[in-house]
Amino acid sequence: MTRTASLILAVILATSALAAEFTVNAGETGKRVFPLNGVNAGPAHMKGQPAMDLTAQYQEMGISLVRTHDYYGYIDLSNIFPHSWDTDPANHGNYDFSGADDVINEVEAAGCDVMFRLGESWYTPSHNQIPSNHANVAHVCKHIIMHYGGDDCNPYNCRIRLWEFWNEPNLDKFWDVKADPNFTKFFSMYGRVAYEVKRRFPHIQLGGPGTAGSDDAGIEKFARQFVQALRDNPHDPPLDFYSWHSYNRDNDGPYVFARQAQKVRAVLNAAGFAKTENVLSEWNSSSVRAGGQHPTEEDLQWRHTLFNIDGAAFSAAALIYMHLYSDIRYACRYRGDIHSGDEGYGLMDTGGNIKKPGYAFKAYAGLFPQREWRKMYLLSGTGGDTGNEGKAGKCRAMMATTDEDRTVVNVLIALWEHGNEGFSLTVSNLPDGWQQPMMEHYVVSQKQDYYEQASRSIAQQYARDKAYRYTCKQVPDTTSSVHLVRLYDAAKFPTLQPTGVQPATGPQPPQQPRPFPPIRRFPRPWPPRPGR
């Protein structure tokens, strides 16, 4: 090969390695955005798991919300109210909150909000018996909500705002589908509980039912059945949020959840539930059982996304797409802790070490620095794609945020299955008045966990045109990568806080009230049953 040919080849390779061109307009502030980095199960107190406190890891990953599901005890209805459904629910002595209190306290101590799941864990044998007395189920749920401060809940402050009734009623593991194949009894029970709970606690958010994952058509079908049953109920029970699950059954790309959320939203809107929030309360890149007992190489490849760098980039891209292309309000990955060994669902391995997808969560949390009080807004940008709406084998995803004081610009980039590709990023229209403009770049790759790639002053470019162009060269030896690039005024914004967990130093502004959408009110009383 001649010297000229070698130079041409080098230019071609360099160009292909920097194929991604991203731009962010820091002058175009969009909608307010809220973190979607919730998980199932908290940092401690898990039956059948090693006695290990994972609070520090949860804080490092920036976990914002914990759904209290699959603790296998402690916080299930059968543990809090360990009696038959015909037992007197008004007797305080019939409740046991000892384990549940420990769980809630540990979650709150880690700085996470709570989504309290009123239902059962995955048990063998199954806890799927149909309750015999729906009125007593409603009474028990009200007693639990009361125990956790429901009477003090108002539109601005609430210890536990989110209450999800049941989990996967369309799966025989959690509901006796053979005895109730059309879910008539379940729909009736949800209606009774929702109606009575919201009459007692109007300022909580109650929803459900945590529909089991399926393909797109299956997710749509059950959502349609559920909301139609509520429409047909003469008492019009409220539905503050509709929750559903997805484990990427067809091994699509990261856009799959946004695509499915769009279908859920269309069903809700068509049934008159336009104000009902869209909640993805379980999700992951794959199932640990993908391919069953005889998985193919492709099945194993998808199982490995539960712990490898491709799974990290998949997770970051999926979160980005949920923001950009859906109205998902809360999302909880299954799950945050140690689970099913090193290759299982958890974001940590059996030694309590954060796995690659957990470091993707850490990078994602950088979009929401100091999330306890700092409001974040979406910025417009270009260069990202959706991987043909989840059908392609690779994608580039990008999302940028800024705070209400415009002291920081955060850019999250996920290059899923793009190898060691680099990128260029141009951020224009940076705010006026920055005194100490700085840049930080953090990377998650196959060879290295979350690490700082660069940190430097950008004063010269900032002073010249209020813009900054950054080039990231190839990331060595990786199949995918995740990047957090932060531009900020070091005079006003605390430096070196990529996860969004550490509180700001010095005085902090008071926490702003959390927005709470209007809820539907239905004054008609539930009719007494014969003999009551």
RODO-2510 file (C-alpha; in nm, 4 decimals, decimal comma):
residues 532
     n   res          X          Y          Z
     1     m     0,0000     0,0000     0,0000
     2     t     0,1369     0,3432    -0,0954
     3     r     0,1841     0,6235     0,1524
     4     t    -0,0976     0,8214    -0,0155
     5     a    -0,3358     0,5266     0,0056
     6     s    -0,2464     0,4794     0,3701
     7     l    -0,3239     0,8425     0,4448
     8     i    -0,6583     0,8168     0,2627
     9     l    -0,7455     0,5023     0,4583
    10     a    -0,6502     0,6739     0,7846
    11     v    -0,8787     0,9658     0,7041
    12     i    -1,1656     0,7280     0,6181
    13     l    -1,1182     0,5348     0,9417
    14     a    -1,0997     0,8544     1,1469
    15     t    -1,4152     0,9855     0,9829
    16     s    -1,6054     0,6616     1,0430
    17     a    -1,4869     0,6531     1,4027
    18     l    -1,6428     0,9973     1,4519
    19     a    -1,9571     0,9253     1,2535
    20     a    -2,1886     1,0627     1,5206
    21     e    -2,2486     1,4377     1,5025
    22     f    -2,4590     1,5767     1,7866
    23     t    -2,5781     1,9328     1,8415
    24     v    -2,7551     2,0936     2,1371
    25     n    -2,9183     2,4355     2,1368
    26     a    -2,8834     2,5595     2,4937
    27     g    -3,1007     2,8574     2,4075
    28     e    -3,4139     2,6519     2,3367
    29     t    -3,5565     2,5334     2,6673
    30     g    -3,8388     2,2808     2,6395
    31     k    -4,0645     2,0975     2,8823
    32     r    -3,9739     2,0191     3,2399
    33     v    -3,8435     1,6638     3,2768
    34     f    -3,8468     1,4298     3,5750
    35     p    -3,6101     1,1370     3,6432
    36     l    -3,7170     0,7911     3,5277
    37     n    -3,4409     0,6004     3,7060
    38     g    -3,6626     0,4105     3,9468
    39     v    -3,6098     0,0454     4,0336
    40     n    -3,7950    -0,2440     4,1899
    41     a    -3,6727    -0,3384     4,5401
    42     g    -3,4671    -0,1241     4,7718
    43     p    -3,1149    -0,1282     4,9108
    44     a    -3,1603    -0,3732     5,2009
    45     h    -3,3866    -0,6049     5,4011
    46     m    -3,4387    -0,8672     5,1307
    47     k    -3,5386    -1,2213     5,2236
    48     g    -3,3125    -1,4872     5,0768
    49     q    -3,0337    -1,2402     4,9967
    50     p    -2,7060    -1,1742     5,1794
    51     a    -2,7282    -0,9300     5,4690
    52     m    -2,5808    -0,6350     5,2821
    53     d    -2,6639    -0,2644     5,2919
    54     l    -2,6547    -0,1294     4,9371
    55     t    -2,7504     0,2285     5,0258
    56     a    -2,4190     0,3724     4,9065
    57     q    -2,4556     0,1963     4,5712
    58     y    -2,8125     0,3236     4,5276
    59     q    -2,6942     0,6753     4,5979
    60     e    -2,4020     0,6413     4,3590
    61     m    -2,6375     0,5254     4,0823
    62     g    -2,8715     0,8148     4,1622
    63     i    -3,1806     0,5960     4,2047
    64     s    -3,4826     0,8235     4,2450
    65     l    -3,7734     0,5857     4,3161
    66     v    -3,8191     0,2359     4,4595
    67     r    -4,1217     0,0202     4,3826
    68     t    -4,1732    -0,2115     4,6785
    69     h    -4,2244    -0,5326     4,4851
    70     d    -4,0758    -0,8821     4,5147
    71     y    -3,9350    -0,8519     4,8643
    72     y    -4,0764    -1,2047     4,9119
    73     g    -4,2250    -1,1039     5,2429
    74     y    -4,2231    -0,8021     5,4722
    75     i    -4,4270    -0,5716     5,2537
    76     d    -4,6856    -0,7951     5,0829
    77     l    -5,0526    -0,7813     5,1800
    78     s    -5,0254    -1,1368     5,3131
    79     n    -4,7494    -1,0254     5,5532
    80     i    -4,9014    -0,6989     5,6679
    81     f    -5,2481    -0,8547     5,7060
    82     p    -5,1666    -1,2242     5,7648
    83     h    -5,5263    -1,3461     5,7872
    84     s    -5,8117    -1,4527     5,5644
    85     w    -6,0033    -1,1783     5,3882
    86     d    -6,3014    -1,2428     5,6149
    87     t    -6,1028    -1,1373     5,9237
    88     d    -6,2006    -0,8056     6,0819
    89     p    -5,9866    -0,5370     5,9085
    90     a    -6,0886    -0,2712     6,1627
    91     n    -5,8956    -0,4483     6,4403
    92     h    -5,5520    -0,2846     6,4579
    93     g    -5,4133    -0,5969     6,6201
    94     n    -5,4613    -0,7893     6,2954
    95     y    -5,1799    -0,5957     6,1236
    96     d    -4,8039    -0,6500     6,1322
    97     f    -4,5991    -0,3557     6,0009
    98     s    -4,2649    -0,4553     6,1505
    99     g    -4,1038    -0,5750     5,8276
   100     a    -4,2762    -0,3202     5,6057
   101     d    -4,1612    -0,0323     5,8264
   102     d    -3,8013    -0,1485     5,7954
   103     v    -3,8307    -0,1609     5,4160
   104     i    -3,9831     0,1867     5,3853
   105     n    -3,7336     0,3406     5,6277
   106     e    -3,4389     0,1927     5,4364
   107     v    -3,5686     0,3190     5,1029
   108     e    -3,6254     0,6686     5,2383
   109     a    -3,2846     0,6709     5,4100
   110     a    -3,1263     0,6116     5,0693
   111     g    -3,2923     0,9295     4,9418
   112     c    -3,5489     0,7516     4,7244
   113     d    -3,9202     0,8066     4,6909
   114     v    -4,1549     0,5096     4,7345
   115     m    -4,4051     0,3469     4,5014
   116     f    -4,5928     0,1168     4,7385
   117     r    -4,7193    -0,1933     4,5614
   118     l    -5,0341    -0,3284     4,7302
   119     g    -5,0203    -0,6939     4,6321
   120     e    -4,7992    -1,0026     4,6435
   121     s    -4,4485    -1,1111     4,5469
   122     w    -4,3562    -1,3986     4,3150
   123     y    -4,4050    -1,6984     4,5426
   124     t    -4,3832    -2,0735     4,4999
   125     p    -4,6488    -2,1914     4,5552
   126     s    -4,8245    -1,8880     4,4161
   127     h    -5,0173    -1,6328     4,6202
   128     n    -5,2878    -1,6026     4,3571
   129     q    -5,6070    -1,6717     4,5502
   130     i    -5,8958    -1,4428     4,4623
   131     p    -5,9938    -1,2417     4,7733
   132     s    -6,3366    -1,3382     4,9016
   133     n    -6,4308    -0,9952     5,0359
   134     h    -6,3548    -0,6875     4,8236
   135     a    -6,4831    -0,4497     5,0910
   136     n    -6,2271    -0,5884     5,3351
   137     v    -5,9500    -0,5602     5,0760
   138     a    -6,0367    -0,1914     5,0406
   139     h    -6,0384    -0,1509     5,4201
   140     v    -5,6953    -0,3123     5,4533
   141     c    -5,5513    -0,0897     5,1795
   142     k    -5,6896     0,2193     5,3521
   143     h    -5,5400     0,1066     5,6834
   144     i    -5,1964     0,0631     5,5230
   145     i    -5,2127     0,4052     5,3566
   146     m    -5,3215     0,5596     5,6870
   147     h    -5,0240     0,3949     5,8608
   148     y    -4,7869     0,5707     5,6206
   149     g    -4,9305     0,9177     5,6638
   150     g    -5,2139     0,9166     5,4143
   151     d    -5,4304     1,1407     5,6300
   152     d    -5,1605     1,4100     5,6231
   153     c    -5,1130     1,3947     5,2475
   154     n    -5,1902     1,7167     5,0591
   155     p    -5,1134     1,8406     4,7063
   156     y    -4,7707     1,9663     4,8171
   157     n    -4,6395     1,7162     5,0686
   158     c    -4,6953     1,3454     5,1047
   159     r    -4,4759     1,0794     5,2587
   160     i    -4,5841     0,8178     5,0019
   161     r    -4,7679     0,9608     4,7043
   162     l    -4,7732     0,6596     4,4711
   163     w    -4,9848     0,3540     4,5523
   164     e    -5,0059     0,0763     4,2950
   165     f    -5,2819    -0,1773     4,3419
   166     w    -5,1831    -0,5318     4,2517
   167     n    -4,9189    -0,6799     4,0272
   168     e    -4,9673    -0,8698     3,7006
   169     p    -5,3265    -0,9894     3,7420
   170     n    -5,3086    -1,1269     3,3877
   171     l    -5,0497    -1,3803     3,5062
   172     d    -5,1638    -1,6902     3,6956
   173     k    -4,8770    -1,6408     3,9398
   174     f    -5,0601    -1,3426     4,0929
   175     w    -5,4255    -1,4053     4,0133
   176     d    -5,6203    -1,7263     3,9635
   177     v    -5,6831    -1,6691     3,5934
   178     k    -5,8432    -2,0110     3,5528
   179     a    -6,1132    -1,9154     3,8027
   180     d    -6,1532    -1,5670     3,6528
   181     p    -6,0589    -1,5980     3,2832
   182     n    -6,2196    -1,2700     3,1808
   183     f    -6,0826    -1,0856     3,4869
   184     t    -6,4339    -0,9808     3,5845
   185     k    -6,3666    -1,0316     3,9542
   186     f    -6,0363    -0,8502     3,9375
   187     f    -6,1809    -0,5500     3,7565
   188     s    -6,4614    -0,5348     4,0132
   189     m    -6,2130    -0,5531     4,2999
   190     y    -5,9961    -0,2755     4,1559
   191     g    -6,3052    -0,0587     4,1120
   192     r    -6,4133    -0,1079     4,4734
   193     v    -6,0671    -0,0422     4,6152
   194     a    -5,9942     0,2609     4,3960
   195     y    -6,3280     0,4213     4,4693
   196     e    -6,3053     0,3817     4,8466
   197     v    -5,9362     0,4641     4,8798
   198     k    -5,9622     0,7888     4,6824
   199     r    -6,2686     0,8992     4,8791
   200     r    -6,0599     0,8638     5,1978
   201     f    -5,7264     0,9913     5,0607
   202     p    -5,7955     1,2270     4,7692
   203     h    -5,4381     1,3553     4,7446
   204     i    -5,2533     1,0291     4,6937
   205     q    -5,2119     0,8815     4,3469
   206     l    -5,3669     0,5368     4,3123
   207     g    -5,3315     0,3240     4,0032
   208     g    -5,2447    -0,0147     3,8703
   209     p    -5,2604    -0,2935     3,7931
   210     g    -4,8958    -0,3593     3,6940
   211     t    -4,9965    -0,5542     3,3845
   212     a    -4,7608    -0,8424     3,2962
   213     g    -4,5301    -0,7881     3,0010
   214     s    -4,6229    -0,9010     2,6532
   215     d    -4,5697    -0,8010     2,2921
   216     d    -4,7164    -0,4744     2,1661
   217     a    -5,0533    -0,6287     2,0826
   218     g    -5,0823    -0,8022     2,4196
   219     i    -4,9994    -0,4838     2,6105
   220     e    -5,2652    -0,2950     2,4153
   221     k    -5,5248    -0,5696     2,4599
   222     f    -5,5156    -0,5863     2,8399
   223     a    -5,5014    -0,2087     2,8750
   224     r    -5,8139    -0,1863     2,6614
   225     q    -5,9917    -0,4525     2,8712
   226     f    -5,8985    -0,2816     3,1949
   227     v    -6,0051     0,0728     3,1078
   228     q    -6,3221    -0,0494     2,9383
   229     a    -6,4159    -0,2284     3,2604
   230     l    -6,3682     0,0959     3,4507
   231     r    -6,5848     0,2803     3,1986
   232     d    -6,8559     0,0169     3,2349
   233     n    -6,8470     0,0390     3,6144
   234     p    -7,1449     0,2582     3,7164
   235     h    -6,9389     0,4180     3,9952
   236     d    -6,6672     0,5383     3,7571
   237     p    -6,3675     0,4419     3,9759
   238     p    -6,0652     0,6708     3,9366
   239     l    -5,7373     0,5740     3,7713
   240     d    -5,4603     0,8202     3,8533
   241     f    -5,2046     0,6091     3,6675
   242     y    -5,2049     0,2966     3,4551
   243     s    -4,9024     0,0714     3,5143
   244     w    -4,7676    -0,1981     3,2857
   245     h    -4,4548    -0,4085     3,2339
   246     s    -4,2270    -0,4990     2,9454
   247     y    -3,9233    -0,7245     2,9182
   248     n    -3,8627    -0,6651     2,5485
   249     r    -4,0212    -0,9936     2,4481
   250     d    -3,9213    -0,9672     2,0813
   251     n    -3,5616    -0,8577     2,1472
   252     d    -3,6094    -0,5167     1,9882
   253     g    -3,3852    -0,2164     2,0282
   254     p    -3,4094     0,0383     2,3126
   255     y    -3,6966     0,2293     2,1483
   256     v    -3,9339    -0,0588     2,2275
   257     f    -4,0646     0,0866     2,5557
   258     a    -4,1386     0,4281     2,4089
   259     r    -4,3218     0,2597     2,1222
   260     q    -4,5306     0,0507     2,3595
   261     a    -4,5986     0,3527     2,5819
   262     q    -4,7425     0,5345     2,2808
   263     k    -4,9855     0,2472     2,2305
   264     v    -5,0851     0,2516     2,5980
   265     r    -5,1453     0,6254     2,5795
   266     a    -5,3652     0,5862     2,2730
   267     v    -5,5777     0,3273     2,4567
   268     l    -5,6119     0,5500     2,7631
   269     n    -5,7057     0,8543     2,5575
   270     a    -5,9623     0,6643     2,3527
   271     a    -6,1330     0,5478     2,6741
   272     g    -6,1493     0,8965     2,8234
   273     f    -5,8482     0,8647     3,0553
   274     a    -5,6367     1,1401     2,9005
   275     k    -5,5250     1,2634     3,2457
   276     t    -5,4235     0,9183     3,3655
   277     e    -5,0456     0,8970     3,3914
   278     n    -4,8451     0,6377     3,2005
   279     v    -4,6271     0,4261     3,4339
   280     l    -4,3821     0,1542     3,3293
   281     s    -4,3400    -0,0136     3,6672
   282     e    -4,1222    -0,3038     3,5466
   283     w    -3,8834    -0,3087     3,2521
   284     n    -3,5549    -0,4579     3,1424
   285     s    -3,3624    -0,5226     2,8233
   286     s    -3,4441    -0,8944     2,8353
   287     s    -3,5811    -1,1748     3,0457
   288     v    -3,3445    -1,4065     3,2337
   289     r    -3,5498    -1,6840     3,0737
   290     a    -3,5162    -1,5629     2,7141
   291     g    -3,5212    -1,8716     2,4942
   292     g    -3,6400    -2,1001     2,7739
   293     q    -3,4519    -2,4198     2,8513
   294     h    -3,2759    -2,4283     2,5154
   295     p    -3,1676    -2,0724     2,4369
   296     t    -3,0063    -1,9889     2,1057
   297     e    -2,6925    -1,7796     2,0770
   298     e    -2,9155    -1,4792     2,0107
   299     d    -3,1166    -1,5543     2,3243
   300     l    -2,7975    -1,5730     2,5291
   301     q    -2,6791    -1,2472     2,3774
   302     w    -2,9939    -1,0788     2,5018
   303     r    -2,9639    -1,2368     2,8463
   304     h    -2,6131    -1,0943     2,8695
   305     t    -2,7492    -0,7411     2,8291
   306     l    -2,8594    -0,7726     3,1908
   307     f    -2,4961    -0,7194     3,2934
   308     n    -2,2705    -0,6171     3,0016
   309     i    -2,1797    -0,2902     2,8258
   310     d    -2,4371    -0,3468     2,5511
   311     g    -2,7002    -0,3678     2,8233
   312     a    -2,5655    -0,0450     2,9732
   313     a    -2,5993     0,1455     2,6462
   314     f    -2,9391    -0,0183     2,5864
   315     s    -3,0581     0,1036     2,9270
   316     a    -2,9336     0,4597     2,8766
   317     a    -3,0873     0,4773     2,5298
   318     a    -3,4170     0,3332     2,6538
   319     l    -3,4405     0,6011     2,9235
   320     i    -3,3627     0,8726     2,6692
   321     y    -3,6351     0,7467     2,4339
   322     m    -3,8893     0,7299     2,7159
   323     h    -3,8320     1,1016     2,7681
   324     l    -3,8233     1,2065     2,4048
   325     y    -4,0914     0,9861     2,2496
   326     s    -4,3385     0,8939     2,5236
   327     d    -4,5272     1,0426     2,8157
   328     i    -4,4048     0,7856     3,0704
   329     r    -4,4125     0,9646     3,4063
   330     y    -4,2470     0,6984     3,6232
   331     a    -4,0360     0,3988     3,5262
   332     c    -3,8929     0,1283     3,7520
   333     r    -3,6329    -0,1127     3,6197
   334     y    -3,6603    -0,4679     3,7454
   335     r    -3,4542    -0,4506     3,9599
   336     g    -3,2003    -0,2451     4,1573
   337     d    -3,0469    -0,4823     4,4100
   338     i    -2,8705    -0,8202     4,3964
   339     h    -3,0964    -1,0721     4,2249
   340     s    -3,0613    -1,4086     4,0488
   341     g    -2,6835    -1,4060     4,0670
   342     d    -2,4333    -1,2040     3,8684
   343     e    -2,6241    -1,2621     3,5433
   344     g    -2,9651    -1,1837     3,6896
   345     y    -3,1910    -0,8807     3,6835
   346     g    -3,0190    -0,6804     3,9583
   347     l    -2,8040    -0,3754     3,8941
   348     m    -2,5474    -0,5282     4,1313
   349     d    -2,3618    -0,8567     4,1374
   350     t    -2,3541    -1,1006     4,4273
   351     g    -2,0678    -0,9093     4,5872
   352     g    -2,2624    -0,5847     4,5882
   353     n    -2,0614    -0,4349     4,3018
   354     i    -2,2411    -0,2158     4,0488
   355     k    -2,2807    -0,3836     3,7101
   356     k    -2,2457    -0,2078     3,3749
   357     p    -2,6168    -0,1137     3,3437
   358     g    -2,5916     0,0327     3,6942
   359     y    -2,3168     0,2632     3,5735
   360     a    -2,5432     0,3646     3,2869
   361     f    -2,7957     0,4661     3,5540
   362     k    -2,5204     0,6689     3,7203
   363     a    -2,4520     0,8510     3,3937
   364     y    -2,8246     0,9051     3,3351
   365     a    -2,8622     1,0555     3,6834
   366     g    -2,6265     1,3281     3,5672
   367     l    -2,9189     1,4744     3,3693
   368     f    -3,0808     1,5554     3,7062
   369     p    -2,8125     1,7012     3,9341
   370     q    -2,9223     1,7794     4,2883
   371     r    -3,2605     1,6339     4,2042
   372     e    -3,4077     1,7104     4,5458
   373     w    -3,4666     2,0712     4,4510
   374     r    -3,3202     2,1628     4,1118
   375     k    -3,5778     2,1782     3,8314
   376     m    -3,4511     2,0451     3,4979
   377     y    -3,5729     2,1210     3,1471
   378     l    -3,5239     1,9529     2,8108
   379     l    -3,3037     2,1147     2,5459
   380     s    -3,3452     2,0680     2,1719
   381     g    -3,0795     1,8846     1,9769
   382     t    -2,9938     1,6810     1,6685
   383     g    -2,7939     1,3727     1,5795
   384     g    -2,9845     1,1042     1,7651
   385     d    -3,1903     0,8299     1,6036
   386     t    -3,4328     0,5628     1,7202
   387     g    -3,2798     0,2579     1,5554
   388     n    -3,5756     0,2383     1,3161
   389     e    -3,8120     0,2617     1,6133
   390     g    -3,6433    -0,0280     1,7893
   391     k    -3,6182    -0,2687     1,4977
   392     a    -3,2575    -0,1979     1,4008
   393     g    -2,9542    -0,3657     1,5606
   394     k    -2,7910    -0,0407     1,6677
   395     c    -2,8824     0,3141     1,7622
   396     r    -2,7482     0,6494     1,8736
   397     a    -2,9512     0,8268     2,1411
   398     m    -2,8952     1,1752     2,2820
   399     m    -3,0726     1,3916     2,5387
   400     a    -2,9779     1,7241     2,6998
   401     t    -3,1080     1,9111     3,0054
   402     t    -3,0534     2,2465     3,1733
   403     d    -3,1610     2,3858     3,5084
   404     e    -3,4024     2,6724     3,5684
   405     d    -3,1123     2,9077     3,6540
   406     r    -2,9263     2,7977     3,3399
   407     t    -2,6009     2,7312     3,5233
   408     v    -2,5455     2,3853     3,3715
   409     v    -2,6021     2,1905     3,0493
   410     n    -2,5982     1,8082     3,0729
   411     v    -2,5790     1,5859     2,7658
   412     l    -2,6304     1,2075     2,7804
   413     i    -2,5242     1,0034     2,4768
   414     a    -2,5759     0,6283     2,4312
   415     l    -2,4024     0,4545     2,1409
   416     w    -2,5632     0,1104     2,1394
   417     e    -2,3708    -0,1529     1,9419
   418     h    -2,1751     0,1137     1,7530
   419     g    -1,8435    -0,0342     1,8612
   420     n    -1,5686     0,2087     1,9597
   421     e    -1,7207     0,4931     1,7607
   422     g    -1,6380     0,8454     1,8716
   423     f    -1,8524     1,1545     1,8239
   424     s    -1,8552     1,5294     1,8014
   425     l    -2,0813     1,7479     2,0129
   426     t    -2,1583     2,1135     1,9488
   427     v    -2,3461     2,3094     2,2150
   428     s    -2,4596     2,6519     2,0958
   429     n    -2,6258     2,9514     2,2613
   430     l    -2,4791     2,8966     2,6050
   431     p    -2,6268     3,1400     2,8624
   432     d    -2,4694     3,4806     2,9152
   433     g    -2,2870     3,5627     3,2343
   434     w    -2,0944     3,2426     3,3053
   435     q    -1,7855     3,3417     3,5047
   436     q    -1,5967     3,0093     3,5092
   437     p    -1,7209     2,7941     3,2180
   438     m    -1,6086     2,4320     3,2527
   439     m    -1,6555     2,0980     3,0767
   440     e    -1,6547     1,7437     3,2166
   441     h    -1,6894     1,4180     3,0227
   442     y    -1,7652     1,0802     3,1848
   443     v    -1,7672     0,7460     3,0024
   444     v    -1,8919     0,3913     3,0597
   445     s    -1,7216     0,1361     2,8314
   446     q    -1,6516    -0,2340     2,8079
   447     k    -1,3077    -0,2073     2,9643
   448     q    -1,3790     0,0590     3,2224
   449     d    -1,6631     0,1494     3,4513
   450     y    -1,7804     0,5079     3,4979
   451     y    -1,4672     0,7236     3,4613
   452     e    -1,3709     1,0829     3,3872
   453     q    -1,2467     1,1193     3,0307
   454     a    -1,1885     1,4958     3,0370
   455     s    -1,2226     1,8038     3,2585
   456     r    -1,1181     2,1459     3,1359
   457     s    -1,1958     2,5144     3,1118
   458     i    -1,3952     2,6225     2,8056
   459     a    -1,3524     2,9927     2,8731
   460     q    -1,1895     3,0714     2,5377
   461     q    -1,4645     2,9231     2,3186
   462     y    -1,7322     3,0557     2,5513
   463     a    -1,5982     3,4111     2,5383
   464     r    -1,5728     3,3996     2,1591
   465     d    -1,9204     3,2772     2,0574
   466     k    -2,1089     3,1381     2,3603
   467     a    -2,0658     2,7895     2,2148
   468     y    -1,8463     2,4857     2,2619
   469     r    -1,7457     2,2041     2,0276
   470     y    -1,6096     1,8838     2,1763
   471     t    -1,4657     1,5821     1,9997
   472     c    -1,4569     1,2407     2,1620
   473     k    -1,2164     1,0068     1,9885
   474     q    -1,2608     0,6322     1,9654
   475     v    -1,3303     0,4540     2,2936
   476     p    -1,0862     0,1610     2,3072
   477     d    -1,2028    -0,2005     2,2991
   478     t    -1,5780    -0,1650     2,3398
   479     t    -1,8936    -0,2695     2,1570
   480     s    -2,1098     0,0096     2,3024
   481     s    -2,0560     0,3158     2,5199
   482     v    -2,2388     0,5682     2,7377
   483     h    -2,1292     0,9307     2,7791
   484     l    -2,2228     1,2193     3,0066
   485     v    -2,0909     1,5582     2,8952
   486     r    -2,1493     1,8501     3,1303
   487     l    -2,0932     2,2208     3,0645
   488     y    -2,1378     2,4491     3,3645
   489     d    -2,0449     2,7721     3,5388
   490     a    -1,8176     2,6618     3,8214
   491     a    -1,8824     2,9915     3,9992
   492     k    -2,2520     2,9021     4,0451
   493     f    -2,2805     2,5276     4,0000
   494     p    -2,0990     2,2775     4,2274
   495     t    -1,8323     2,0922     4,0335
   496     l    -1,7695     1,7216     4,0008
   497     q    -2,1202     1,6037     4,0883
   498     p    -2,2092     1,3789     3,7947
   499     t    -2,4580     1,1483     3,9648
   500     g    -2,7066     1,4059     4,0845
   501     v    -2,7149     1,2517     4,4323
   502     q    -2,4802     1,4669     4,6372
   503     p    -2,6498     1,7733     4,7902
   504     a    -2,5239     2,1187     4,7035
   505     t    -2,2847     2,2787     4,9511
   506     g    -2,4021     2,5859     5,1357
   507     p    -2,7598     2,7122     5,1653
   508     q    -3,0184     2,5427     4,9457
   509     p    -3,3436     2,6896     4,8200
   510     p    -3,6600     2,5449     4,9758
   511     q    -3,7991     2,2374     4,8057
   512     q    -4,0648     2,3310     4,5569
   513     p    -4,4077     2,1656     4,5713
   514     r    -4,4323     1,8662     4,3434
   515     p    -4,6848     1,9079     4,0639
   516     f    -4,9977     1,7075     4,1200
   517     p    -5,2491     1,6682     3,8375
   518     p    -5,6207     1,7114     3,8974
   519     i    -5,8001     1,3930     3,9944
   520     r    -6,1477     1,2872     3,8978
   521     r    -6,4101     1,3156     4,1717
   522     f    -6,7094     1,0831     4,1894
   523     p    -6,9555     1,1672     4,4654
   524     r    -7,1877     0,8719     4,4190
   525     p    -7,1603     0,6322     4,7170
   526     w    -7,0897     0,2666     4,6640
   527     p    -7,4193     0,0847     4,7260
   528     p    -7,4375    -0,1458     5,0285
   529     r    -7,4376    -0,5124     4,9504
   530     p    -7,7332    -0,7278     5,0624
   531     g    -7,6996    -0,8271     5,4256
   532     r    -7,4559    -0,5442     5,5120
***
